[in-house]
Each structure stands twice: as structure tokens, then as C-alpha cells.
């Protein structure tokens, strides 16, 4: 198997400390998976993806616990980023397990 490392992306750089937007063991050139709890429109997700890509990494997949089907998944498909989710919800709020 391969060793994995973790990182997280802040919404913006901190004003104090080291002032990094990305914290952890991320290095330019890495191929990474991005995890999120919920994908709705994808606003915060795409800020994180953009920050990781600007850092010099390639996002090879996105994984989420819940897809709310509000456009985020469609935008991932448009960008060519594979998207995997555990659950999805309808506009009526019905949640189903994705098999």
C-alpha cells in the first residue's frame, strides 16, 4: 500500500501564527483526494480545491458524506473531478444511501 498524509484548507489565511491557508503535510506535485461532509452548491469546496490546485497539487477525487444535489456535484463533473458520496438527498429532503 501507499502512505497517506493529511491536510486541511482554511477558508482564508490566518492573521496570526504562520498565516497559512493550507495546514499539514501537503507538497506541490502531490495527487490528493478532498473530503467534505456535505456538498451543496460547492462554494466552500471549490475554494478548497482552487487553493490546493494553486499550491501545485492535483485533485484526483472528491468524497463527501452527503450530496444535496444543489449543483456542486454537477460542477465537479464539469471540471472532470470524480465525485463519490455516501448519501444523497432530494429537494424534498429525502435521504438515500448511494450504492
Legacy VTK file of the C-alpha trace (Angstrom):
# vtk DataFile Version 3.0
C-alpha trace
ASCII
DATASET POLYDATA
POINTS 99 float
0.000 0.000 0.000
0.856 3.630 -0.196
1.345 6.000 2.686
-1.191 8.782 3.002
-0.890 12.153 4.646
-3.451 14.658 5.793
-4.018 18.350 5.342
-6.826 20.831 5.738
-7.722 24.037 3.968
-8.856 27.080 5.919
-11.467 29.376 4.359
-8.700 32.004 4.291
-5.188 32.513 5.624
-4.881 33.128 9.346
-3.920 36.594 10.535
-1.687 35.086 13.247
0.752 32.203 13.611
2.300 31.003 10.362
-0.580 32.504 8.365
-1.106 29.524 6.079
-4.355 28.732 4.310
-3.308 25.090 3.889
-2.072 23.280 7.005
-0.458 19.863 7.030
1.993 17.813 5.013
0.923 18.875 1.534
3.693 19.310 -1.036
3.466 20.675 -4.595
3.075 17.906 -7.154
1.024 15.617 -4.916
-2.138 13.919 -6.163
-4.803 14.378 -3.486
-8.348 13.449 -2.535
-10.526 16.146 -0.989
-13.086 15.130 1.646
-16.101 17.226 2.672
-19.035 16.495 4.924
-21.755 17.996 2.704
-21.728 19.195 -0.897
-24.488 21.652 -1.784
-23.596 24.357 -4.294
-19.925 23.592 -3.711
-18.902 27.137 -2.795
-16.566 26.281 0.085
-15.499 23.028 -1.586
-14.350 24.817 -4.739
-12.446 27.405 -2.686
-10.556 24.491 -1.092
-9.997 22.760 -4.454
-8.761 26.001 -6.020
-6.364 26.609 -3.102
-4.948 23.079 -3.388
-4.522 23.436 -7.161
-2.895 26.872 -6.800
-0.495 25.251 -4.312
0.587 22.933 -7.127
-1.327 19.744 -6.375
-3.750 17.726 -8.495
-7.174 16.896 -7.056
-7.903 13.371 -8.300
-11.215 12.803 -6.489
-13.691 14.389 -4.110
-15.530 12.394 -1.457
-18.448 13.556 0.674
-20.796 12.131 3.238
-23.870 13.857 1.722
-24.626 15.305 -1.718
-27.569 17.718 -1.545
-27.886 17.921 -5.362
-27.700 21.718 -5.476
-25.133 21.983 -8.264
-21.836 21.109 -6.590
-21.714 17.578 -7.989
-22.556 18.863 -11.473
-19.692 21.357 -11.294
-17.286 18.618 -10.194
-18.346 16.594 -13.240
-17.873 19.649 -15.468
-14.344 20.050 -14.060
-13.620 16.363 -14.648
-13.134 15.528 -10.967
-14.594 12.157 -9.910
-17.130 12.539 -7.068
-18.098 9.825 -4.590
-20.712 10.209 -1.867
-22.243 8.011 0.831
-25.714 9.569 0.882
-27.679 11.925 -1.322
-30.781 13.997 -0.707
-33.593 15.212 -2.923
-35.042 18.726 -2.990
-37.861 17.314 -0.820
-35.295 16.284 1.809
-35.433 12.522 1.282
-32.020 10.986 2.014
-30.934 7.753 0.364
-27.810 5.614 0.593
-25.700 5.599 -2.564
-24.713 2.073 -3.535
LINES 1 100
99 0 1 2 3 4 5 6 7 8 9 10 11 12 13 14 15 16 17 18 19 20 21 22 23 24 25 26 27 28 29 30 31 32 33 34 35 36 37 38 39 40 41 42 43 44 45 46 47 48 49 50 51 52 53 54 55 56 57 58 59 60 61 62 63 64 65 66 67 68 69 70 71 72 73 74 75 76 77 78 79 80 81 82 83 84 85 86 87 88 89 90 91 92 93 94 95 96 97 98
